[in-house]
């Protein structure tokens, strides 16, 4: 939790949408639209998005099927984390989701906190 500065209040408010994010692309879209101000929801949207992108490889014969089963397992793990109030990346591919910059770790945000916005 401290790594992403997500408050217990945000976790409590976002548990439902955090889990919904892993239920197909429709759930991901609903969670993204309804939870833009909640860092917990956006964290799980970020994780679900990377799982969904890897799941797009499933049409590839044999290798894709293995990846598809793996993505199903990762989606179930993410679903349990989302509904359970846990801020944990999904195994193996979860850290790739940080590149989407929906929710940055505190170390990354504190470096840019001292620089003023110039427009």
Secondary structure, DSSP 8 states (H G I E B T S, - for coil): -TTTT--HHHHHHHHHHHHHTTSHHHHHHHHHHH-TT-HHHHHHHHHHHHHHHHHGGGGSTTHHHHHHHHHHHHHHHHHHHHHHT-----TTTGGGGGGG-SS--HHHHHHHHTS----
